[in-house]
Amino acid sequence: MKIEQQTKLEGLSEKIFLDRYAMKDADTSHTKVGDTVLVLTKDDPKFPSKEVGEVIAREGRIVKVKVRSGEVVESSVEKLTLTLEKTPQQMWDRLATAMASVEATPEKRKEWTDKFRYILDDWKLVPGGRIAAGADASDELTLFNCYVIPSPKDSRGGIMATLSEMTEIMARGGGVGINLSSLRPRRAVVKGVNGSSSGAVSWGGLFSYTTGLIEQGGSRRGALMLMMNDWHPDVVDFITVKQSMGQITNANLSVCVSNAFMKAVKEDLDWELVYPDTTDPEYDELWDGDLDKWRRMGKAVNPYRTVKAREVWHTIIESAWKSAEPGVVFMEYYNQMSNSWYFNPIICTNPCGEQGLPAWGVCNLSAINLSKFYDEENHDVDWKELAKVVQFSTRFLDNVIDKTPYHFEENRLNQQSERRVGLGSMGLAELMIKLGIRYGSPESLEFLDRIYGFMAREAYLASADIAAEKGSFTQFDADQFLQSGFMKSMTSVYPEVGAAIKSKGMRNVTVITQAPTGSTGTMVGTSTGIEPYFAFEYYRQSRLGFDKQYVPIAQQWKDEHPDQELPDYFVTAMDLSAEDHIRAQAAIQKWVDSSISKTANCPSDFTVEETKRLYELAFDLGCKGVTIYRDGSRDVQVLSTEKKEDKKADAPVASSVPVEAEAAKTTASEPASLTRLTESLSVNIDAKTEQVFDKQYKRRPQALRGATYKFNTPFGMAYITINDMNGSPSEIFLNVGKAGSDVFAMSEALGRVCSLFLRYGDHGNKVELLVKHLKGIGGSGAIGFGANRVESIADAVAKALEMHGEQQEVDEYVTATQEVLMETTAQYAVTRNAATSLDLCPSCGSASLINSEGCKNCSQCGYSRCS
């Protein structure tokens, strides 16, 4: 079969490929001159850095590596990653052969090796990370991305058994979901030790902590999802746990919501929080977290307390508004739609939320790269080619089930009884741009319905054909299978699918999943998952300085249309309304038998009430889950009453100060004495120095007036408050980044030091001097153009001081700020998305970690918490 083209990777794509997916030689002592390697150029445990290069000399254990930039780096062999595969072609050969090896005859193995090689070529099918890294590489590595293990048995031994299972799976590369609802609530009696339980949430902290250890000790981060059902007495503690610093920091959280709960929310009804009677003699043996099953057995359920459903719902909404967690999974609806409803209920999802699974459930992932299916001649989708690739890909994923090693017998038995696979997509946004369709528009919803319906149809017909050849999954029952909510919807549009299943059977209980594809999508160079592009342009620093970079399709358009703005169908995540995100998700969910990893991006001024309407819209439109990220939401910090009251006593700021800026103001206590100043600056001043300091330090009066300025920076939105004393700036407060992060801490420190400098001594024009030394300081990126270009947080402070100095009256400050913001918003609508709230990437150290696709992904190096 003809291979279309040879694909060469460059830059970041090559680095991701070699680091994550190419086969490697673990024994780097084998390194020789001419080998392609990744060399550790920055040996920092928190922010390491690697570069691709070729070994040009070796003497003992010391090597010289010429990296792609041309620089020669000296290193030891211990700091190298030695790759055996240098190109995607070599990986595609390995994967095609590996997946075809489970076919029954030599003829079939040859046939499917060629067909699999065809769909892998040119990245038409992009295998999931575990498949790419693990196939025929090691029997210790799983080829499944997604795992859900049973809810822990409610005992110390049961919890430790779950901990052991979780650790084993994560160590082999799998992400794990655990539903904590099987654990008794806080303060519940534990008769065996004559005490009380610490509660389900506290044990969730143990699972989270262990996940963090795996991140430190392994080659990739452990990924964990923790869930709790809406009836559990600890559900409110679970919802709010991340508002306490340091608790459950290494897990995603979601609440499993029932239809009955949503009905109670809409009708403002009471909601009972309950838990099984732990004195039941069969409790230890039979209780597994399934409350409905417990009740069906005639077992007692004890009420704990009655709450208003709307109050619990509001707590979920408010927490999500503040910090993007918890997410919500409409679990009862999920099971009504699930094809395994009649034999294997879904209890939890994987860490990114796209794959709902039963206890011991697993799923493998791969993505169709839709950007490769644009028919330029007809300005349409190449439907014939897409159908063929979907059909071949379905068999590819089914073969993974027989190829992968199983480290728990329960996983093997469960998966071979249902054969769950997850075929997804990437490159959707790129394809829509090629077609001139604006993501989120009414036209786009019709297109999404058409293309994802088409792919679902082809995948289901392919699975039925495989069943006719190899047999259906063992729990298949045609009548019950076709009664699932999903199959009723499918067969109402495509009756031929129902006919094929009745006559041939069904090989796989589920076929479609929409995963994030953060790392693989970045490697391939297309839009990830089903998301729109996060931004079309950004700045990258090299030895030659700052260079403006474009997403390739945007760069091509700009090259062909110089000095023109990108058309409106070049849309980014923050250009869309949150409702646009949800409607696009719902349009695709109709054709996804599992679920979707998707984030609804919201502007920073998105309200709690708007968040509530968005979550309820997702439920009404048939989404199985919903996650939002409000720009800057990680900045909001719960403040103590004392500091709030102290700050309210000060004079009001002249402008309308955002919550984030107000939070920044209240974090710095007012030094009414030199002792308090010393404490607030964390410095020691002896008595002699105190006398000199006290004479020259301008103490802050009871009331000051000023203004707050809002700047996009490489680290996200910065709120810079400048207050005046005697007509000149005397203090600066900064609020940037997630509370508790390094960015937040460094910003606060910069504000304190600037304030100290401005209020100490009379020498020179201090504002001008401060601007001179801060202006133009560069970091890992820049935002904006010309006079509005912001190089760093320090540069933003300098610009705020300049802007502040141009005005004489507070009202003029406000007017000027609003005008500048309006002008910036209109002029740079295409690029403003690059400046939404970011954090430091733990892989490359740049300010490029963003919330997208239900996960944290680095737009610079491709790092992802979920892959």
BELFENPE-V116309 format. One record per backbone hydrogen bond with DSSP energy under -0.5 kcal/mol. NH is the residue of the N-H (numbers start at 1). CO is the residue of the C=O. Records with the same first field share a line. If there is no record, write none. Layout:
# BELFENPE-V116309
NH=CO, CO
This chain:
# BELFENPE-V116309
4=2
8=6
13=10
14=10
15=11
16=12
17=13
18=14
19=15
20=16
21=16, 17
22=17
25=82
26=24
28=26
30=27
31=28
34=55
35=32
37=53
38=81
39=37, 51
40=79
41=39, 49
42=49
44=42
49=42
51=39
53=37
54=66
55=35
56=64
57=64
59=62
62=59
63=75
64=57
65=73
66=54
67=65, 71
68=52
70=67
73=65, 71
75=63
77=61
79=76
80=77
81=38
82=25, 80
83=36, 81
84=23
85=23
90=87
91=87
92=88
93=89
94=90
95=91
96=92
97=93
98=94
99=95
100=96
101=97
102=99
103=100
109=105
110=106
111=107
112=108
113=109
114=110
115=111
116=112
117=113
118=114
119=115
120=116
121=117
123=120
124=121
125=119
126=367
127=125
128=365
132=128
133=129
134=130
135=131
137=134
138=134
141=138
142=172
145=363
146=363
147=175
148=361
149=177
155=153
159=155
160=156
161=157
162=158
163=159
164=160
165=161
166=162
167=163
168=164
169=165
170=166
171=167
172=168, 169
173=170
174=169
175=145
176=223
177=147
178=225
180=178, 227
182=179
183=180
187=197
188=185
190=195
191=189
193=190
194=191
195=190
197=188
203=199
204=200
205=201
206=202
207=203
208=204
209=205
210=206
211=207
212=208
213=209
214=210
215=211
216=212
217=213
218=214
222=211
225=176
226=252
227=178
228=254
230=256
232=229
233=274
235=232
238=234
239=235
240=236
241=237, 238
243=240
244=241
245=243
247=244
252=224
254=226
255=327
256=228
257=255, 329
262=258
263=259
264=260
265=261
266=262
267=263
268=265
269=264
271=307
273=305
274=231, 272
275=302
277=300
278=276
280=277
283=280
286=282
287=283
291=289
294=290
295=291
296=292
297=293
298=295
299=294
302=275
304=273
305=273
307=271
309=269, 307
311=308
312=308
313=309
314=310
315=311
316=312
317=313
318=314
319=315
320=316
321=317
322=318
323=319
324=320
325=319
327=253
328=626
329=255
330=624
331=329
332=257
334=330
335=331
336=332
337=333
338=334
341=338
343=340
344=340
347=357
348=357
350=355
353=350
356=354
357=348
360=148
361=148, 358
363=146
364=420
366=422
367=126
368=424
369=124
370=368, 426
372=369
373=370
374=371
375=373, 380
376=374
379=375
380=375
382=373
383=381
386=382
387=383
388=384
389=385
390=386
391=387
392=388
393=389
394=390
395=391
396=392
397=393
398=394
399=395
400=396
401=397, 398
402=398, 399
403=399
404=400
405=141
411=408
412=408
413=409
414=410
415=411
416=412
417=413, 414
418=414, 415
419=415
421=510
422=364
423=511
424=366, 422
426=368
427=527
428=529
429=531
431=427
432=428
433=429
434=430
435=431
436=433
437=432
438=436
439=437
441=438
445=441
446=442
447=443
448=444
449=445
450=446
451=447
452=448
453=449
454=450
455=451
456=452
457=453
458=454
459=455
460=456
461=457
462=458
463=459
464=460
465=461
466=462
467=463
468=464
469=465
470=466
471=466, 467
473=506
474=416
475=417
476=473
481=477
482=478
483=480
484=481
485=336
486=337
488=484
489=485
490=486
491=487
492=488
493=489, 490
494=490
497=494
498=494
499=495
500=496
501=497
502=498
503=499
504=500
505=500, 501
507=463
509=418
513=423
514=595
515=513
521=517
522=518
523=519
524=520
525=521
526=521
531=528
533=571
536=830
538=549
540=547
542=545
545=542
547=540
549=538
551=536
554=551
555=551
556=552
557=553
558=554
559=555
560=556
561=557
564=561
570=567
571=569
573=533
575=572
576=572, 573
581=577
582=578
583=579
584=580
585=581
586=582
587=583
588=584
589=585
590=586
591=588
592=589
593=591
594=512
595=354
597=514
598=596
600=627
601=599
602=629
606=603
611=607
612=608
613=609
614=610
615=611
616=612
617=613
618=614
619=615
620=616
621=617
622=619
623=618
626=328
629=600
631=602, 629
633=630
635=632
636=633
644=640
645=641
646=642
647=643
648=644
649=645
650=647
654=706
657=655
662=658
663=659
664=660
665=661
666=662
667=663, 664
668=664, 665
669=667
672=670
677=673
678=674
679=675
680=676
681=677
682=678, 679
683=678
690=686
691=687
692=688
693=689
694=690
695=691
696=692
697=693
698=759
699=697
705=724
707=722
709=720
711=709, 718
713=716
716=713
718=711
719=735
720=709, 718
721=719, 733
722=707, 720
723=731
724=705
725=728
728=725
730=723
731=723
732=751
733=721
735=719
739=634
741=738
744=738
745=741
746=742
747=743
748=744
749=745
750=746
751=747
752=748
753=749
754=750
755=751
756=752
757=753
758=754
759=755
760=756, 757
761=696, 759
766=764
769=765
770=766
771=767
772=768
773=769
774=770
775=771
777=774
779=781, 791
783=790
788=785
789=786
790=783
791=789
796=792
797=793
798=794
799=795
800=796
801=797
802=798
803=799
804=800
805=801
806=802, 803
807=804
813=809
814=810
815=811
816=812
817=813
818=814
819=815
820=816
821=817
822=818
823=819
824=820
825=821
826=822
827=823
828=824
829=826
832=828
834=831
835=832
836=833
838=715
839=849
841=846
845=841
848=839, 846
849=839
850=848, 857
852=850, 855
855=852
857=850, 855
858=863
859=848, 857
862=858
865=856
867=864
